[in-house]
Amino acid sequence: MLTLHTAGLLVAGRGTEPLRGGAVLVEGDRIAATGPYEELAAARPHARVRRWPGVLTPGLLVHGAQELLEGTYYPDDPYETAELGTEPVTGAEALAALELTDARRGNSARRATQRLLARGVVAVAGRLTVPAVRTAVARSGLELLPPAVSGVCAGSLDPLAGRERVEEAFHGVLQAGAPARFAVFAAADLPELAAVGATSCVATVIGGRLLHRRR
């Protein structure tokens, strides 16, 4: 099936010029074409169209997967928040007190991946050692990459944390033949996105599938 995703501004990444009224044509799990919406819609009139507000960019990357997904516990709302609160639990002593099983670690990681998808994240970098956590990441659709070089801001759910420019968080480039993984944010352009943050994400697509959509 062909799907045409269009937004107010398309930023394809890697030095490309932003395109007003741009669009990404997706076929299966790959990008078939990018360009002005009018041109792509005329060439593929039978494609399903998804119109998004804001700016469409490559999906984002976060570092520190082990800290985020194995070194942090995300309470199950509403079942655990009365006891543990709503904030993620960190620290060796606090985590040891929870006496976590592999199943609880996997469920915590699943809740974390949902938060990442809601921030336009399509990939995490780091080394995971708990099988249940690795399974949660694989099932989420997120790509797991090797640990990054030192000096990269790690361990934050916010993919823009520590970045001087939004483009530094992009994972890949939107072009024909590339994997169909991108995000849309409720911002007019990249400077506004930097100001409002990644929680302004309205949609995240991985492998051509819409895995997050703001309700």
C-alpha positions as CSV (number, residue, x, y, z in Angstrom):
1,M,0.0,0.0,0.0
2,L,1.2,3.5,-0.8
3,T,0.8,6.2,1.8
4,L,1.6,9.9,1.3
5,H,2.5,11.7,4.5
6,T,2.5,15.5,4.2
7,A,3.1,18.3,6.6
8,G,3.5,22.1,6.7
9,L,7.3,21.7,6.5
10,L,9.4,18.8,5.4
11,V,13.0,18.6,6.7
12,A,14.6,15.6,5.1
13,G,18.0,15.9,7.0
14,R,21.7,15.8,6.1
15,G,22.0,19.3,4.7
16,T,18.8,19.3,2.6
17,E,16.7,22.5,2.3
18,P,13.4,22.5,4.2
19,L,10.5,22.2,1.8
20,R,7.2,23.9,2.5
21,G,4.2,21.6,1.8
22,G,6.6,18.7,1.4
23,A,5.6,15.0,1.5
24,V,7.0,11.6,2.0
25,L,5.6,8.7,-0.2
26,V,5.9,5.4,1.6
27,E,5.6,2.0,0.0
28,G,5.8,-0.9,2.5
29,D,8.6,-0.2,4.9
30,R,10.6,2.0,2.5
31,I,10.4,5.6,1.3
32,A,9.4,5.6,-2.4
33,A,9.9,9.3,-3.0
34,T,10.0,12.8,-1.3
35,G,9.1,16.1,-2.8
36,P,6.3,18.7,-3.1
37,Y,2.9,17.2,-2.0
38,E,1.2,18.3,-5.2
39,E,3.7,16.6,-7.5
40,L,3.6,13.3,-5.5
41,A,-0.1,13.3,-5.2
42,A,-0.6,13.8,-8.9
43,A,1.9,11.0,-9.7
44,R,0.3,8.6,-7.3
45,P,-3.4,9.6,-7.1
46,H,-4.5,6.3,-5.4
47,A,-2.1,6.7,-2.5
48,R,-3.7,7.1,1.0
49,V,-3.0,10.6,2.3
50,R,-2.1,11.4,5.9
51,R,-2.0,15.2,6.6
52,W,0.0,16.3,9.6
53,P,0.3,19.7,11.3
54,G,3.8,21.0,11.8
55,V,7.2,19.8,10.7
56,L,8.1,16.3,9.4
57,T,11.6,15.2,10.1
58,P,13.7,12.0,10.3
59,G,13.1,10.1,13.4
60,L,15.2,10.8,16.4
61,L,17.9,8.9,18.2
62,V,18.6,8.6,21.9
63,H,21.8,7.3,23.6
64,G,22.2,5.4,26.8
65,A,19.8,2.5,26.2
66,Q,21.2,0.6,29.2
67,E,20.7,3.5,31.6
68,L,17.2,4.3,30.2
69,L,15.8,0.8,29.9
70,E,17.7,-1.4,32.4
71,G,18.9,1.2,34.9
72,T,15.6,2.9,35.3
73,Y,12.2,1.5,36.4
74,Y,9.0,3.1,35.0
75,P,6.1,2.5,37.5
76,D,2.9,1.0,36.0
77,D,0.2,3.7,36.1
78,P,-2.2,3.4,37.9
79,Y,-1.3,0.2,39.6
80,E,2.1,1.2,41.1
81,T,2.0,4.9,41.2
82,A,0.3,5.2,44.6
83,E,3.3,3.4,46.1
84,L,6.1,4.4,43.8
85,G,4.9,7.8,42.4
86,T,4.8,8.7,38.8
87,E,8.5,9.5,38.2
88,P,11.0,6.9,37.0
89,V,12.9,5.1,39.7
90,T,16.7,5.2,39.4
91,G,19.7,4.3,41.5
92,A,21.1,0.9,42.5
93,E,19.7,0.9,46.0
94,A,16.2,2.0,45.0
95,L,16.1,-0.6,42.2
96,A,17.4,-3.4,44.4
97,A,14.6,-2.6,46.9
98,L,12.0,-3.3,44.1
99,E,13.3,-6.9,43.8
100,L,12.6,-6.7,40.0
101,T,12.0,-9.9,38.1
102,D,12.9,-10.1,34.4
103,A,9.2,-9.9,33.6
104,R,8.8,-6.6,35.5
105,R,11.9,-5.2,33.8
106,G,10.5,-6.1,30.4
107,N,7.2,-4.4,31.2
108,S,9.0,-1.4,32.5
109,A,11.0,-1.2,29.2
110,R,7.8,-1.5,27.2
111,R,6.4,1.5,29.0
112,A,9.7,3.4,28.4
113,T,9.6,2.6,24.6
114,Q,6.1,4.1,24.5
115,R,7.4,7.3,26.0
116,L,10.2,7.3,23.5
117,L,7.9,6.8,20.5
118,A,5.8,9.7,21.9
119,R,8.9,11.8,21.5
120,G,9.6,10.9,17.9
121,V,12.4,8.4,18.8
122,V,13.0,5.7,16.2
123,A,16.3,4.3,17.5
124,V,18.3,3.8,20.8
125,A,22.0,3.3,21.1
126,G,23.5,1.2,23.9
127,R,24.2,-2.3,25.1
128,L,21.3,-4.3,26.6
129,T,21.9,-7.4,28.7
130,V,18.5,-8.3,30.0
131,P,16.7,-10.6,27.5
132,A,13.2,-9.3,28.5
133,V,14.3,-5.7,27.9
134,R,15.8,-6.6,24.5
135,T,12.5,-8.3,23.6
136,A,10.5,-5.2,24.6
137,V,12.7,-3.0,22.4
138,A,12.5,-5.4,19.4
139,R,8.7,-5.6,19.7
140,S,8.4,-1.8,20.0
141,G,9.9,-1.3,16.5
142,L,12.8,0.8,17.8
143,E,16.2,0.1,16.2
144,L,18.9,-0.9,18.7
145,L,22.3,0.5,17.7
146,P,25.8,-0.1,19.3
147,P,26.9,2.2,22.1
148,A,27.9,5.7,20.9
149,V,31.3,7.2,21.3
150,S,32.0,9.1,24.6
151,G,30.9,12.7,24.9
152,V,27.4,12.0,23.7
153,C,24.6,13.0,26.0
154,A,23.1,9.8,27.3
155,G,20.4,8.4,29.6
156,S,17.6,10.9,28.9
157,L,14.2,10.2,27.4
158,D,14.5,13.6,25.7
159,P,16.3,13.0,22.4
160,L,17.1,16.7,22.2
161,A,18.8,16.9,25.6
162,G,22.3,18.2,25.3
163,R,21.9,19.0,21.6
164,E,23.0,22.3,20.2
165,R,20.9,21.7,17.0
166,V,17.8,19.6,16.4
167,E,19.5,18.0,13.4
168,E,22.1,16.4,15.7
169,A,19.4,14.0,16.9
170,F,18.2,12.9,13.4
171,H,18.6,9.2,12.6
172,G,19.1,8.9,8.9
173,V,17.8,10.9,6.0
174,L,14.5,10.9,4.2
175,Q,15.1,9.9,0.7
176,A,14.0,7.3,-1.9
177,G,15.0,3.8,-0.8
178,A,15.6,4.7,2.8
179,P,13.7,3.1,5.7
180,A,10.4,4.7,6.3
181,R,11.0,6.0,9.8
182,F,10.2,9.6,10.6
183,A,8.3,11.8,13.0
184,V,6.1,14.8,12.9
185,F,6.1,17.6,15.5
186,A,3.7,20.4,16.3
187,A,6.1,23.1,15.4
188,A,6.5,25.5,12.5
189,D,10.2,24.8,12.0
190,L,13.3,23.5,13.7
191,P,13.9,26.5,15.9
192,E,10.4,26.3,17.2
193,L,10.8,22.5,17.7
194,A,14.0,23.2,19.8
195,A,11.9,25.6,21.9
196,V,8.8,23.4,22.4
197,G,10.7,20.1,22.7
198,A,10.2,16.6,21.5
199,T,7.0,16.0,23.5
200,S,5.3,18.1,20.8
201,C,5.5,14.9,18.7
202,V,2.2,14.2,17.0
203,A,3.2,11.1,15.0
204,T,6.0,8.5,14.8
205,V,6.4,6.1,11.8
206,I,8.8,3.2,11.8
207,G,9.0,0.6,9.0
208,G,6.1,2.4,7.3
209,R,3.8,1.7,10.4
210,L,2.2,4.5,12.4
211,L,3.5,3.5,15.9
212,H,2.5,6.7,17.7
213,R,-0.2,9.2,17.1
214,R,-1.1,11.9,19.6
215,R,-4.8,11.6,20.6
